[in-house]
Amino acid sequence: MDGHHLHLNDFVLTDHVVMTPAFWGAEPAIADRGPYAGRHECDAEPRNGLELIRTLSLPQQKQPIIFQSMIATDLPPERDTPPDGCQSSVSFKDNVVIPYEGIRAEALTPGPRSLWLT
């Protein structure tokens, strides 16, 4: 299942199910008007992510922090994709092969790993 703010990837083979990491997002994360005015969504996720990254050693932080800036003009040319330059796959890039980036959960010590699981 794939959408603008929801990405779920599952593989099912007989009675086995494998799930990859999922992305759930909200933008804007705060409803400023309408029947849901004042409602906040996804507040814990950025807070938990920041706490997790702060528990990593500096060498470990260099793995998940791929670029120091998200500003499109600060990214290398291969990351230049309209509209914002932050996407690895966009329209008209069917079957793009996206290389692995980040840090593997198995490389985390127990403290950061428990934060990753929450």
PASE-587464 format. One record per residue (C-alpha): x, y, z; residue number from 1. Coordinates in nm, 2 decimals. Layout:
! residues N
@x:X&y:Y&z:Z&seq:NUM
...
***
This chain:
! residues 118
@x:0.00&y:0.00&z:0.00&seq:1
@x:0.15&y:0.33&z:-0.10&seq:2
@x:0.02&y:0.69&z:-0.07&seq:3
@x:0.14&y:1.04&z:0.00&seq:4
@x:0.15&y:0.99&z:0.37&seq:5
@x:0.13&y:0.62&z:0.42&seq:6
@x:0.37&y:0.35&z:0.29&seq:7
@x:0.33&y:-0.01&z:0.39&seq:8
@x:0.53&y:-0.29&z:0.24&seq:9
@x:0.44&y:-0.65&z:0.31&seq:10
@x:0.54&y:-0.98&z:0.14&seq:11
@x:0.31&y:-1.28&z:0.20&seq:12
@x:0.41&y:-1.64&z:0.11&seq:13
@x:0.18&y:-1.91&z:0.24&seq:14
@x:0.17&y:-1.85&z:0.62&seq:15
@x:0.48&y:-1.62&z:0.63&seq:16
@x:0.45&y:-1.24&z:0.64&seq:17
@x:0.75&y:-1.01&z:0.61&seq:18
@x:0.70&y:-0.64&z:0.67&seq:19
@x:0.95&y:-0.37&z:0.59&seq:20
@x:0.97&y:-0.04&z:0.79&seq:21
@x:0.66&y:0.17&z:0.74&seq:22
@x:0.62&y:0.54&z:0.70&seq:23
@x:0.32&y:0.73&z:0.84&seq:24
@x:0.32&y:1.10&z:0.81&seq:25
@x:0.10&y:1.40&z:0.86&seq:26
@x:0.13&y:1.74&z:0.70&seq:27
@x:0.03&y:1.97&z:0.84&seq:28
@x:0.06&y:1.79&z:1.18&seq:29
@x:-0.17&y:2.04&z:1.35&seq:30
@x:-0.52&y:2.11&z:1.24&seq:31
@x:-0.57&y:2.49&z:1.27&seq:32
@x:-0.94&y:2.50&z:1.17&seq:33
@x:-1.24&y:2.29&z:1.10&seq:34
@x:-1.39&y:2.01&z:1.31&seq:35
@x:-1.05&y:1.89&z:1.42&seq:36
@x:-0.90&y:2.23&z:1.51&seq:37
@x:-0.63&y:2.20&z:1.77&seq:38
@x:-0.57&y:1.83&z:1.70&seq:39
@x:-0.20&y:1.72&z:1.68&seq:40
@x:-0.08&y:1.42&z:1.49&seq:41
@x:0.25&y:1.24&z:1.49&seq:42
@x:0.40&y:1.45&z:1.78&seq:43
@x:0.58&y:1.16&z:1.94&seq:44
@x:0.76&y:1.03&z:1.63&seq:45
@x:0.99&y:1.33&z:1.58&seq:46
@x:1.06&y:1.35&z:1.95&seq:47
@x:1.15&y:0.97&z:1.96&seq:48
@x:1.36&y:1.00&z:1.65&seq:49
@x:1.56&y:1.29&z:1.79&seq:50
@x:1.61&y:1.10&z:2.12&seq:51
@x:1.73&y:0.80&z:1.92&seq:52
@x:1.98&y:0.99&z:1.71&seq:53
@x:2.12&y:1.16&z:2.02&seq:54
@x:2.19&y:0.82&z:2.18&seq:55
@x:2.42&y:0.71&z:1.89&seq:56
@x:2.79&y:0.77&z:1.88&seq:57
@x:2.92&y:1.03&z:1.63&seq:58
@x:3.04&y:0.76&z:1.39&seq:59
@x:2.70&y:0.59&z:1.41&seq:60
@x:2.52&y:0.92&z:1.35&seq:61
@x:2.70&y:0.96&z:1.02&seq:62
@x:2.51&y:0.65&z:0.89&seq:63
@x:2.15&y:0.77&z:0.93&seq:64
@x:2.23&y:1.14&z:0.88&seq:65
@x:2.31&y:1.11&z:0.51&seq:66
@x:2.32&y:1.49&z:0.44&seq:67
@x:2.37&y:1.78&z:0.68&seq:68
@x:2.09&y:1.98&z:0.50&seq:69
@x:1.76&y:1.90&z:0.34&seq:70
@x:1.77&y:2.22&z:0.13&seq:71
@x:1.75&y:2.10&z:-0.23&seq:72
@x:2.03&y:2.32&z:-0.35&seq:73
@x:2.26&y:2.18&z:-0.08&seq:74
@x:2.21&y:1.82&z:-0.20&seq:75
@x:2.43&y:1.65&z:-0.46&seq:76
@x:2.31&y:1.67&z:-0.82&seq:77
@x:2.18&y:1.31&z:-0.83&seq:78
@x:1.94&y:1.41&z:-0.55&seq:79
@x:1.79&y:1.69&z:-0.76&seq:80
@x:1.43&y:1.58&z:-0.81&seq:81
@x:1.15&y:1.83&z:-0.85&seq:82
@x:0.97&y:1.96&z:-0.65&seq:83
@x:1.19&y:1.95&z:-0.34&seq:84
@x:1.50&y:1.74&z:-0.42&seq:85
@x:1.45&y:1.52&z:-0.12&seq:86
@x:1.30&y:1.22&z:-0.29&seq:87
@x:1.47&y:0.92&z:-0.43&seq:88
@x:1.19&y:0.81&z:-0.65&seq:89
@x:0.93&y:1.04&z:-0.82&seq:90
@x:0.71&y:1.03&z:-1.13&seq:91
@x:0.87&y:0.90&z:-1.44&seq:92
@x:1.14&y:0.71&z:-1.25&seq:93
@x:0.97&y:0.37&z:-1.27&seq:94
@x:1.17&y:0.08&z:-1.14&seq:95
@x:1.43&y:0.30&z:-0.99&seq:96
@x:1.69&y:0.11&z:-0.78&seq:97
@x:1.74&y:0.29&z:-0.45&seq:98
@x:2.06&y:0.19&z:-0.27&seq:99
@x:2.05&y:0.11&z:0.10&seq:100
@x:2.12&y:0.40&z:0.32&seq:101
@x:2.11&y:0.44&z:0.69&seq:102
@x:2.20&y:0.22&z:0.99&seq:103
@x:2.09&y:-0.13&z:1.05&seq:104
@x:1.90&y:-0.20&z:1.37&seq:105
@x:2.12&y:-0.49&z:1.44&seq:106
@x:2.42&y:-0.24&z:1.47&seq:107
@x:2.24&y:-0.06&z:1.75&seq:108
@x:2.33&y:-0.12&z:2.11&seq:109
@x:2.04&y:-0.22&z:2.34&seq:110
@x:1.95&y:0.14&z:2.45&seq:111
@x:1.91&y:0.28&z:2.10&seq:112
@x:1.75&y:-0.04&z:1.98&seq:113
@x:1.48&y:-0.02&z:2.24&seq:114
@x:1.41&y:0.34&z:2.13&seq:115
@x:1.40&y:0.22&z:1.77&seq:116
@x:1.14&y:-0.04&z:1.86&seq:117
@x:0.90&y:0.22&z:2.01&seq:118
***
